[in-house]
């Protein structure tokens, strides 16, 4: 009994130390990432997890799936997560609300929209004229997917509105991001924008057909970045640096390896997708030049994003680049 009690007394301080320090029992610093969705679109992150790049940098990361940039930001603001993985538009919204402790972007992962536009019928000769008088399920108003969709439609000379009888394109914003695929296969809308692997799954089921890549049409834009609260970044610069280093390694791996090799690595993250389909999806994103090769978020890229937000009527004020973006961690990781 005495030896058991002594063992218990030795374990309790250790457990308290782990809890209070935010470290796992193997000495790694624990970091929770709130991710906007779980998609092959974020392959560099899953490579960094599965290859062990985060562990190499001394981090033990957990993923918190939020299904929406607004929910990701909420997790960050409530300290449920230390790092947010979402479109940087969310950081702009929070800054413009005059928040004292706002989120700052420190690493970019994707440089194009990862959505694909799907039609109900096969359209080998698709033209944007085909969208006149149709309804598109586009996602949450003010979210990156919906704003990019609006931007593309307007630059293609289409008129947005609800009067489809007059040829206006009706973009529905009343369906939550996670429910868009189900709503479309259930019979709602004429078109829908979907991330992979959902787009391929809908196409394989015969419920829709991919007609265009939104990323190819919209051009380069900082679609998904990592951010952290300014207070956390100030208190934990080493953690942010370690995190950025790991992501850079993931980006470099994706840039220098084949779709087959990447699929082999990230397959544990996508057990619902067979290997052949996973390779197809990865190759599709590679062909679109989707992923950044470095985590550096450049000013001209952020300016393009704010142009898109302004066109969508979602931007009231343009925050200074140097205030909502911190480049020092990315610059150090690249050296």
C-alpha positions as a Markdown table, in Angstrom:
| # | Residue | x | y | z |
|---|---|---|---|---|
| 1 | Unk | 0.0 | 0.0 | 0.0 |
| 2 | Unk | 2.8 | 2.4 | 0.9 |
| 3 | Unk | 4.6 | 1.9 | -2.4 |
| 4 | Unk | 1.3 | 2.4 | -4.3 |
| 5 | Unk | 0.6 | 5.6 | -2.4 |
| 6 | Unk | 4.2 | 6.9 | -3.1 |
| 7 | Unk | 3.7 | 6.2 | -6.8 |
| 8 | Unk | 0.5 | 8.1 | -6.8 |
| 9 | Unk | 2.1 | 11.1 | -5.0 |
| 10 | Unk | 4.9 | 11.1 | -7.7 |
| 11 | Unk | 2.4 | 11.0 | -10.6 |
| 12 | Unk | 0.2 | 13.8 | -9.4 |
| 13 | Unk | 2.9 | 16.6 | -9.5 |
| 14 | Unk | 3.9 | 15.3 | -13.0 |
| 15 | Unk | 0.3 | 15.5 | -14.2 |
| 16 | Unk | -0.1 | 19.0 | -12.8 |
| 17 | Unk | 3.1 | 20.1 | -14.4 |
| 18 | Unk | 2.0 | 18.8 | -17.8 |
| 19 | Unk | -1.4 | 20.4 | -17.4 |
| 20 | Unk | -0.1 | 23.8 | -16.4 |
| 21 | Unk | 2.8 | 23.9 | -18.9 |
| 22 | Unk | 0.6 | 23.0 | -21.8 |
| 23 | Unk | 3.1 | 20.2 | -22.7 |
| 24 | Unk | 2.4 | 16.5 | -23.4 |
| 25 | Unk | 4.1 | 13.8 | -21.4 |
| 26 | Unk | 6.8 | 13.5 | -24.0 |
| 27 | Unk | 7.7 | 17.1 | -23.6 |
| 28 | Unk | 6.1 | 18.5 | -26.7 |
| 29 | Unk | 4.3 | 21.8 | -26.6 |
| 30 | Unk | 0.6 | 21.2 | -27.2 |
| 31 | Unk | -1.1 | 23.4 | -29.8 |
| 32 | Unk | -4.7 | 23.2 | -30.9 |
| 33 | Unk | -5.5 | 24.2 | -34.6 |
| 34 | Unk | -9.0 | 25.2 | -35.3 |
| 35 | Unk | -9.4 | 24.3 | -39.0 |
| 36 | Unk | -12.2 | 25.7 | -41.1 |
| 37 | Unk | -12.8 | 22.3 | -42.8 |
| 38 | Unk | -11.0 | 19.0 | -43.3 |
| 39 | Unk | -10.0 | 18.9 | -46.9 |
| 40 | Unk | -7.3 | 17.6 | -49.2 |
| 41 | Unk | -7.1 | 21.3 | -50.1 |
| 42 | Unk | -4.9 | 21.6 | -47.0 |
| 43 | Unk | -2.5 | 18.8 | -47.9 |
| 44 | Unk | 0.7 | 20.7 | -46.6 |
| 45 | Unk | -0.8 | 20.7 | -43.1 |
| 46 | Unk | -1.6 | 17.0 | -43.1 |
| 47 | Unk | 1.9 | 16.2 | -44.5 |
| 48 | Unk | 3.4 | 18.1 | -41.7 |
| 49 | Unk | 1.3 | 16.1 | -39.2 |
| 50 | Unk | 1.9 | 12.6 | -40.7 |
| 51 | Unk | 5.6 | 13.0 | -41.6 |
| 52 | Unk | 6.3 | 14.3 | -38.1 |
| 53 | Unk | 7.4 | 17.8 | -39.0 |
| 54 | Unk | 5.5 | 19.3 | -36.0 |
| 55 | Unk | 7.1 | 16.8 | -33.6 |
| 56 | Unk | 10.5 | 17.6 | -35.1 |
| 57 | Unk | 9.8 | 21.2 | -34.1 |
| 58 | Unk | 8.8 | 20.3 | -30.6 |
| 59 | Unk | 5.0 | 20.5 | -31.1 |
| 60 | Unk | 2.1 | 18.2 | -30.4 |
| 61 | Unk | -0.8 | 19.5 | -32.5 |
| 62 | Unk | -4.5 | 18.6 | -32.2 |
| 63 | Unk | -7.1 | 19.5 | -34.9 |
| 64 | Unk | -10.5 | 21.0 | -34.0 |
| 65 | Unk | -12.9 | 21.0 | -36.9 |
| 66 | Unk | -15.2 | 24.0 | -36.9 |
| 67 | Unk | -16.9 | 24.0 | -40.4 |
| 68 | Unk | -16.7 | 27.7 | -41.1 |
| 69 | Unk | -14.3 | 30.7 | -40.7 |
| 70 | Unk | -16.7 | 32.4 | -38.3 |
| 71 | Unk | -16.6 | 29.4 | -36.0 |
| 72 | Unk | -12.8 | 29.1 | -36.4 |
| 73 | Unk | -12.4 | 32.7 | -35.3 |
| 74 | Unk | -14.8 | 32.1 | -32.4 |
| 75 | Unk | -12.6 | 29.2 | -31.2 |
| 76 | Unk | -9.5 | 31.5 | -31.4 |
| 77 | Unk | -11.1 | 34.4 | -29.6 |
| 78 | Unk | -12.4 | 32.0 | -26.8 |
| 79 | Unk | -8.9 | 30.4 | -26.4 |
| 80 | Unk | -10.4 | 27.1 | -27.4 |
| 81 | Unk | -7.6 | 27.0 | -30.0 |
| 82 | Unk | -4.2 | 28.7 | -30.1 |
| 83 | Unk | -4.0 | 28.7 | -34.0 |
| 84 | Unk | -6.7 | 29.4 | -36.5 |
| 85 | Unk | -6.7 | 28.0 | -40.0 |
| 86 | Unk | -9.1 | 29.9 | -42.2 |
| 87 | Unk | -9.4 | 32.6 | -44.8 |
| 88 | Unk | -7.7 | 35.9 | -43.7 |
| 89 | Unk | -11.0 | 37.7 | -44.3 |
| 90 | Unk | -12.0 | 36.7 | -40.8 |
| 91 | Unk | -9.0 | 38.5 | -39.3 |
| 92 | Unk | -10.0 | 41.6 | -41.2 |
| 93 | Unk | -13.6 | 41.5 | -39.9 |
| 94 | Unk | -12.3 | 41.2 | -36.3 |
| 95 | Unk | -9.8 | 44.0 | -36.7 |
| 96 | Unk | -12.5 | 46.3 | -38.1 |
| 97 | Unk | -14.6 | 45.6 | -35.0 |
| 98 | Unk | -12.0 | 47.5 | -33.0 |
| 99 | Unk | -11.1 | 44.4 | -31.0 |
| 100 | Unk | -8.2 | 45.0 | -28.7 |
| 101 | Unk | -6.7 | 41.5 | -29.1 |
| 102 | Unk | -7.3 | 40.7 | -32.7 |
| 103 | Unk | -5.9 | 37.8 | -34.8 |
| 104 | Unk | -2.7 | 38.3 | -36.8 |
| 105 | Unk | -1.9 | 36.2 | -39.9 |
| 106 | Unk | 1.6 | 34.6 | -39.8 |
| 107 | Unk | 1.7 | 31.9 | -42.5 |
| 108 | Unk | 0.0 | 31.2 | -45.8 |
| 109 | Unk | -0.8 | 27.8 | -47.2 |
| 110 | Unk | -3.1 | 28.1 | -50.2 |
| 111 | Unk | -2.9 | 30.7 | -52.9 |
| 112 | Unk | -6.1 | 29.9 | -54.9 |
| 113 | Unk | -9.7 | 29.1 | -54.3 |
| 114 | Unk | -10.0 | 25.4 | -53.7 |
| 115 | Unk | -13.7 | 25.2 | -54.9 |
| 116 | Unk | -15.0 | 23.6 | -58.0 |
| 117 | Unk | -18.3 | 24.6 | -59.7 |
| 118 | Unk | -20.6 | 21.6 | -60.3 |
| 119 | Unk | -23.6 | 21.4 | -62.6 |
| 120 | Unk | -26.5 | 19.0 | -62.5 |
| 121 | Unk | -25.8 | 17.9 | -66.1 |
| 122 | Unk | -22.6 | 17.1 | -68.0 |
| 123 | Unk | -21.3 | 20.3 | -69.6 |
| 124 | Unk | -18.2 | 19.6 | -71.7 |
| 125 | Unk | -18.5 | 23.0 | -73.4 |
| 126 | Unk | -19.5 | 25.0 | -70.3 |
| 127 | Unk | -19.7 | 28.8 | -70.6 |
| 128 | Unk | -20.5 | 31.3 | -68.0 |
| 129 | Unk | -23.6 | 32.2 | -70.1 |
| 130 | Unk | -24.9 | 28.9 | -68.9 |
| 131 | Unk | -25.4 | 30.4 | -65.4 |
| 132 | Unk | -27.9 | 33.0 | -66.5 |
| 133 | Unk | -31.2 | 32.5 | -64.9 |
| 134 | Unk | -29.8 | 29.8 | -62.6 |
| 135 | Unk | -29.4 | 29.3 | -58.9 |
| 136 | Unk | -26.0 | 28.6 | -57.3 |
| 137 | Unk | -25.5 | 27.3 | -53.8 |
| 138 | Unk | -22.6 | 29.5 | -52.8 |
| 139 | Unk | -22.0 | 29.4 | -49.1 |
| 140 | Unk | -22.2 | 31.8 | -46.2 |
| 141 | Unk | -22.4 | 35.5 | -47.0 |
| 142 | Unk | -19.1 | 37.2 | -46.4 |
| 143 | Unk | -17.2 | 33.9 | -46.4 |
| 144 | Unk | -14.3 | 33.4 | -48.7 |
| 145 | Unk | -16.0 | 30.8 | -51.0 |
| 146 | Unk | -19.0 | 33.0 | -51.5 |
| 147 | Unk | -17.0 | 36.2 | -52.1 |
| 148 | Unk | -14.8 | 34.6 | -54.7 |
| 149 | Unk | -17.9 | 33.2 | -56.4 |
| 150 | Unk | -19.4 | 36.7 | -56.6 |
| 151 | Unk | -16.1 | 38.2 | -57.8 |
| 152 | Unk | -15.8 | 35.6 | -60.6 |
| 153 | Unk | -19.5 | 36.0 | -61.7 |
| 154 | Unk | -19.2 | 39.8 | -61.8 |
| 155 | Unk | -15.9 | 39.8 | -63.7 |
| 156 | Unk | -17.5 | 37.5 | -66.2 |
| 157 | Unk | -20.2 | 40.2 | -66.8 |
| 158 | Unk | -23.1 | 38.4 | -65.0 |
| 159 | Unk | -25.8 | 40.2 | -63.0 |
| 160 | Unk | -26.5 | 38.9 | -59.5 |
| 161 | Unk | -30.0 | 38.9 | -58.1 |
| 162 | Unk | -33.0 | 36.7 | -57.3 |
| 163 | Unk | -35.0 | 37.4 | -60.5 |
| 164 | Unk | -33.8 | 34.4 | -62.5 |
| 165 | Unk | -36.6 | 34.8 | -65.0 |
| 166 | Unk | -34.8 | 37.9 | -66.2 |
| 167 | Unk | -31.5 | 36.1 | -66.4 |
| 168 | Unk | -30.0 | 37.1 | -63.1 |
| 169 | Unk | -27.8 | 34.6 | -61.3 |
| 170 | Unk | -29.2 | 33.8 | -57.8 |
| 171 | Unk | -26.4 | 33.0 | -55.3 |
| 172 | Unk | -27.9 | 31.3 | -52.3 |
| 173 | Unk | -26.2 | 32.1 | -49.0 |
| 174 | Unk | -28.6 | 30.5 | -46.6 |
| 175 | Unk | -27.0 | 27.0 | -46.6 |
| 176 | Unk | -24.2 | 26.3 | -44.2 |
| 177 | Unk | -20.8 | 25.3 | -45.7 |
| 178 | Unk | -20.9 | 21.7 | -44.4 |
| 179 | Unk | -24.4 | 21.2 | -45.8 |
| 180 | Unk | -23.9 | 22.5 | -49.3 |
| 181 | Unk | -23.1 | 19.1 | -50.9 |
| 182 | Unk | -26.0 | 17.4 | -49.3 |
| 183 | Unk | -28.4 | 20.2 | -50.3 |
| 184 | Unk | -27.3 | 20.0 | -53.9 |
| 185 | Unk | -27.6 | 16.2 | -54.1 |
| 186 | Unk | -31.0 | 16.6 | -52.4 |
| 187 | Unk | -32.2 | 18.6 | -55.3 |
| 188 | Unk | -31.6 | 22.2 | -54.3 |
| 189 | Unk | -30.0 | 24.7 | -56.7 |
| 190 | Unk | -28.8 | 24.3 | -60.3 |
| 191 | Unk | -25.1 | 24.6 | -59.5 |
| 192 | Unk | -22.9 | 24.4 | -56.4 |
| 193 | Unk | -19.3 | 25.2 | -55.4 |
| 194 | Unk | -17.6 | 22.4 | -53.4 |
| 195 | Unk | -14.2 | 21.6 | -52.0 |
| 196 | Unk | -12.5 | 18.4 | -52.5 |
| 197 | Unk | -13.0 | 15.5 | -51.8 |
| 198 | Unk | -16.7 | 16.4 | -51.7 |
| 199 | Unk | -16.7 | 17.6 | -55.3 |
| 200 | Unk | -15.3 | 14.3 | -56.6 |
| 201 | Unk | -17.6 | 12.3 | -54.4 |
| 202 | Unk | -20.6 | 14.1 | -55.8 |
| 203 | Unk | -19.4 | 13.6 | -59.3 |
| 204 | Unk | -18.8 | 9.9 | -58.8 |
| 205 | Unk | -22.3 | 9.5 | -57.4 |
| 206 | Unk | -23.7 | 10.9 | -60.6 |
| 207 | Unk | -25.4 | 13.8 | -58.8 |
| 208 | Unk | -23.2 | 16.5 | -60.3 |
| 209 | Unk | -20.4 | 17.2 | -62.7 |
| 210 | Unk | -17.3 | 19.5 | -62.2 |
| 211 | Unk | -17.4 | 22.2 | -64.9 |
| 212 | Unk | -14.7 | 24.6 | -63.8 |
| 213 | Unk | -12.1 | 25.3 | -61.1 |
| 214 | Unk | -12.8 | 28.5 | -59.3 |
| 215 | Unk | -9.1 | 28.9 | -58.4 |
| 216 | Unk | -8.1 | 28.9 | -62.1 |
| 217 | Unk | -10.6 | 31.7 | -62.8 |
| 218 | Unk | -10.1 | 33.9 | -59.8 |
| 219 | Unk | -6.3 | 34.0 | -59.8 |
| 220 | Unk | -3.9 | 34.0 | -56.9 |
| 221 | Unk | -5.3 | 35.1 | -53.5 |
| 222 | Unk | -4.4 | 34.3 | -49.9 |
| 223 | Unk | -7.2 | 31.8 | -49.5 |
| 224 | Unk | -6.2 | 30.1 | -46.3 |
| 225 | Unk | -3.7 | 31.3 | -43.7 |
| 226 | Unk | -2.8 | 30.6 | -40.1 |
| 227 | Unk | -3.4 | 33.2 | -37.5 |
| 228 | Unk | -3.1 | 33.6 | -33.8 |
| 229 | Unk | -4.2 | 36.3 | -31.3 |
| 230 | Unk | -1.7 | 39.1 | -30.9 |
| 231 | Unk | -1.5 | 38.3 | -27.2 |
| 232 | Unk | -0.6 | 34.6 | -27.8 |
| 233 | Unk | 1.9 | 35.5 | -30.4 |
| 234 | Unk | 3.6 | 38.0 | -28.1 |
| 235 | Unk | 3.7 | 35.5 | -25.2 |
| 236 | Unk | 4.7 | 32.5 | -27.4 |
| 237 | Unk | 7.0 | 33.6 | -30.2 |
| 238 | Unk | 8.9 | 30.4 | -30.1 |
| 239 | Unk | 5.8 | 28.3 | -30.6 |
| 240 | Unk | 4.7 | 30.4 | -33.6 |
| 241 | Unk | 8.2 | 30.0 | -35.1 |
| 242 | Unk | 8.2 | 26.2 | -34.6 |
| 243 | Unk | 4.7 | 26.0 | -36.1 |
| 244 | Unk | 5.7 | 28.1 | -39.1 |
| 245 | Unk | 8.9 | 26.0 | -39.6 |
| 246 | Unk | 6.8 | 22.8 | -39.7 |
| 247 | Unk | 4.3 | 24.2 | -42.2 |
| 248 | Unk | 7.2 | 25.3 | -44.4 |
| 249 | Unk | 8.5 | 21.8 | -44.4 |
| 250 | Unk | 5.0 | 20.5 | -45.3 |
| 251 | Unk | 4.8 | 23.0 | -48.2 |
| 252 | Unk | 8.2 | 22.0 | -49.5 |
| 253 | Unk | 7.3 | 18.3 | -49.4 |
| 254 | Unk | 4.1 | 18.9 | -51.4 |
| 255 | Unk | 6.0 | 21.0 | -53.9 |
| 256 | Unk | 8.7 | 18.4 | -54.5 |
| 257 | Unk | 6.7 | 15.1 | -54.4 |
| 258 | Unk | 4.2 | 13.5 | -56.7 |
| 259 | Unk | 0.5 | 13.2 | -56.1 |
| 260 | Unk | 1.1 | 9.4 | -55.4 |
| 261 | Unk | 3.7 | 10.1 | -52.8 |
| 262 | Unk | 1.6 | 12.8 | -51.1 |
| 263 | Unk | -1.5 | 10.5 | -51.1 |
| 264 | Unk | 0.5 | 7.8 | -49.4 |
| 265 | Unk | 1.4 | 10.2 | -46.6 |
| 266 | Unk | -1.9 | 11.8 | -45.9 |
| 267 | Unk | -4.1 | 8.8 | -46.5 |
| 268 | Unk | -4.7 | 8.3 | -42.7 |
| 269 | Unk | -6.3 | 11.7 | -42.6 |
| 270 | Unk | -8.8 | 10.7 | -45.3 |
| 271 | Unk | -9.8 | 7.1 | -44.7 |
| 272 | Unk | -13.1 | 7.6 | -46.4 |
| 273 | Unk | -11.4 | 8.2 | -49.8 |
| 274 | Unk | -9.8 | 5.3 | -51.7 |
| 275 | Unk | -6.2 | 5.8 | -52.8 |
| 276 | Unk | -7.0 | 6.3 | -56.5 |
| 277 | Unk | -9.5 | 9.1 | -55.8 |
| 278 | Unk | -7.1 | 10.7 | -53.4 |
| 279 | Unk | -4.4 | 10.8 | -56.0 |
| 280 | Unk | -6.8 | 12.3 | -58.5 |
| 281 | Unk | -7.8 | 15.1 | -56.1 |
| 282 | Unk | -4.2 | 15.9 | -55.1 |
| 283 | Unk | -3.2 | 16.0 | -58.8 |
| 284 | Unk | -6.1 | 18.3 | -59.6 |
| 285 | Unk | -4.9 | 20.8 | -56.9 |
| 286 | Unk | -1.3 | 20.4 | -58.1 |
| 287 | Unk | -2.4 | 21.2 | -61.7 |
| 288 | Unk | -4.2 | 24.3 | -60.4 |
| 289 | Unk | -1.0 | 25.6 | -58.7 |
| 290 | Unk | -3.0 | 25.7 | -55.4 |
| 291 | Unk | -0.3 | 25.4 | -52.7 |
| 292 | Unk | 2.2 | 28.0 | -51.6 |
| 293 | Unk | 5.9 | 26.9 | -51.6 |
| 294 | Unk | 6.6 | 29.2 | -48.7 |
| 295 | Unk | 4.4 | 30.5 | -45.8 |
| 296 | Unk | 5.1 | 34.2 | -46.6 |
| 297 | Unk | 1.9 | 36.2 | -47.1 |
| 298 | Unk | 2.8 | 39.1 | -49.4 |
| 299 | Unk | 1.1 | 42.5 | -49.4 |
| 300 | Unk | 0.0 | 42.4 | -53.0 |
| 301 | Unk | -1.8 | 39.2 | -52.3 |
| 302 | Unk | -3.7 | 40.6 | -49.4 |
| 303 | Unk | -4.6 | 43.7 | -51.4 |
| 304 | Unk | -6.2 | 41.4 | -54.0 |
| 305 | Unk | -8.2 | 39.7 | -51.3 |
| 306 | Unk | -9.5 | 43.1 | -50.1 |
| 307 | Unk | -10.4 | 44.0 | -53.7 |
| 308 | Unk | -12.6 | 40.9 | -53.7 |
| 309 | Unk | -14.1 | 41.7 | -50.4 |
| 310 | Unk | -14.8 | 45.3 | -51.5 |
| 311 | Unk | -16.5 | 44.1 | -54.7 |
| 312 | Unk | -18.7 | 41.8 | -52.6 |
| 313 | Unk | -19.7 | 44.7 | -50.4 |
| 314 | Unk | -18.1 | 43.2 | -47.3 |
| 315 | Unk | -15.2 | 45.6 | -46.6 |
| 316 | Unk | -15.7 | 48.7 | -44.5 |
| 317 | Unk | -12.1 | 49.5 | -43.9 |
| 318 | Unk | -8.8 | 48.3 | -45.2 |
| 319 | Unk | -6.5 | 47.3 | -42.3 |
| 320 | Unk | -2.8 | 48.1 | -42.7 |
| 321 | Unk | -0.9 | 45.1 | -44.0 |
| 322 | Unk | 1.8 | 45.3 | -41.3 |
| 323 | Unk | -0.9 | 45.3 | -38.6 |
| 324 | Unk | -2.8 | 42.1 | -39.5 |
| 325 | Unk | 0.2 | 40.3 | -41.1 |
| 326 | Unk | 3.4 | 39.3 | -39.3 |
| 327 | Unk | 6.0 | 38.1 | -41.8 |
| 328 | Unk | 9.0 | 37.6 | -39.5 |
| 329 | Unk | 8.2 | 34.0 | -38.7 |
| 330 | Unk | 7.9 | 33.0 | -42.3 |
| 331 | Unk | 11.0 | 34.9 | -43.3 |
| 332 | Unk | 13.0 | 33.1 | -40.6 |
| 333 | Unk | 11.6 | 29.7 | -41.6 |
| 334 | Unk | 12.6 | 30.2 | -45.2 |
| 335 | Unk | 16.2 | 31.2 | -44.4 |
